[in-house]
Amino acid sequence: MNTLKTTNKFRSVSILSLALLTLANVARPAAGLIGEELAVVQAMAAIVTRDAERPYENLYFTSEFAGAPFVMVAIENPDRNDFCGLTREGAVHMVNELEIATSTRVQFDKDTAKSAGLKLARRKDARFPYLVLSRPVFGPGREYAWVGVELNGSRGAVMRLDKINGEWRKTSRCGAWVKSEG
């Protein structure tokens, strides 16, 4: 009987340990974004929603930057020297920083999506137009930021936002990509 109690205590501790490990590995909610990170993500979602030729309905629930390889190909264009206010070398560094930042994913919450007039989506379904955002990377002084944007899995770019009069505004787009059909 003593053995059974010890086993039950062990199971309780194991379940608690597993739950704590699971919580530690879950992405932080958008409310946990650091300072301006949340403001940049909300501004970018609102800008894309407002400026889109086809209305977007959903914000994908977690940050991603799957378009990085496509952006890198676009940056290799020898006819261009300026990429969102950066030289080619600076743009390559910025894309690498976006990948590093987004490797620690965050989960967006309903309020983040709602602030841009979107719903939160847990699936990428082309029938319901969706937007996927990376985590932002900031420039010196945190007066400008870059965000990787993917639209419905078929196209995307890196957007630069500048903080103008306390408000984040899109100032340029670079590394645009379109996925070919087939």
N, C-alpha and C positions, 0 to 999 in steps of 0.2 A: 504494500500500500504506500509506503514511503517512496518507492521508486516511481509510482504513478504520479504523486504530487510533484516530485522533482521534474518529471517529464512534462507535466502540465505547465509548471513555472518556466521550464526551458522553452516550451512552445510559445508561451505568452511573451517572453523576452524576444524570441526569434521573430514573432509576428510584429512586435513593436519595432525591432531593429529594421526589419524589412520595410515597414511603413515609413520610418525615418529616412532610410536610404532612398526610397522612392521619392519622397518629398524633396530631398536634396538634389535629385537628378531632374526634377520637373523644371521646365523653363519658368523664369520669373514672369508674373503677370505684368501687363502694361503699366499698371499703377506702380510697379517696382522699377520702371525705367528711371534712369538717373537724370535729374534736372531737365535740361532742355531736350533730352532724347524723346520724351513723350510729346512735347510741343512740336518737334520736327516731324515725327511720324504722323501726328494728327493733321498738321498743315499739309504734308505731302499727300495724304489720302484725300483731303478736301480739295486740293488743287487738281489732282487727277480726276476726281469725280466731277468737278466743275468744268474742266477743260476738255473732257472726253467727247469725241464725236459720237460714240456709242455709250450710253449710260452704264456705269458699273454699279452693281447691286451689292457686292460682297467684298469684305476684306478677309483674306485668308488668315486664319487664327494664329499663325506663328511666323516669325521673321525668317526669311530665306533669301539667298542670293545665288540661285541656280544659274542665272544668266551671266555669271562672271566670265566663263570661257568665250561667250559671244561678244561681250564687251571688250575683252582683250583683242579679239580679231578686229573689231571696229577701230580700236586705238592704233593698230598697226598700219592703218591707211596712210601712205606716204604723202598724200596731198594735204594732210591736215597737220597743223602744228599746235593748235590750241584745243584743249579738252576741258570744258567746264572751268576755264580760268587757270588751267595747269599746262605745263609742258608735257610732252609725251612721257618722259621719265616720271614726272610728278603724277600723271594720270595712272601709270602702271602701279606706282606706289599706293595711290589712293584706292585702286581696285583691290590690291592685296590687303589693305587695311579694312576695306568693307568685308572681305572674306573672313578675315580674322575676327572682326567684331561680331559678325553674324554667325560664326561658328558656335558662339554661346547664344543660342536662340532665346527669344522671349515670346511669350504668348500674349497676344493682344486680347483685351476684354471687350465686352459688348459696348461699354461706354466709349472706348477708343473708336470703334467702328461707327457708332451712332453719331459721334461728333462730326464725322465726315458725311453723314447721311447714308451710311452703309449698314449692312447686316454683317454679322460674324459668320464666316463659313468654315466648316471643318473638312470640306472636300473641295477639290479642284474640279469643278464641273463646268465645261464650256457653255452649257445651256444657260447657266446663271453667271453672267460676266463677273469675274473676280479680279482682285488686285492683290499682288504679293509685294511686300516691302522688306528690304533689308533693315538692319539696324543702321543708324546714321553714323558717319565719321565726321568729326568736326575739324575745322581749320584752326590755326592759332587765334586765341582770343574768343573762340566759340562764337564768332560773328557770321560764320558761314558753315554749311554742312553739305555732305553728299549722301544720297540715298539711292540704292539699287531698286528699280521698279520693274515689275513684270506684269503684263496685262494679258490675262486669260491664257498664259502659257505659250502665247504665240509671238509676242514681241515685248520689247522692254528697252531700258536705257538706264543711265545714271543721271540723276537730276541734282542740280546744285540749288540750294536755297540760301539766301542771305537774310540776315536779321536786319530789317529796315524799320526804323521807328518802333522797335520792340515786337515786330511781327515777322514771322518767317514767310518769305516769298520766293517763288521759283525764279531764278535768274538765268539759268541755262540748262541745256540737256546735252549729253555727250555719250558716245559709245552705244548709239542706238543699234538695235538688232531686230531682225525679223526671222523667225524660224520658217524655213522653206517647207512647203507641203510635200509629204511623201518621203 
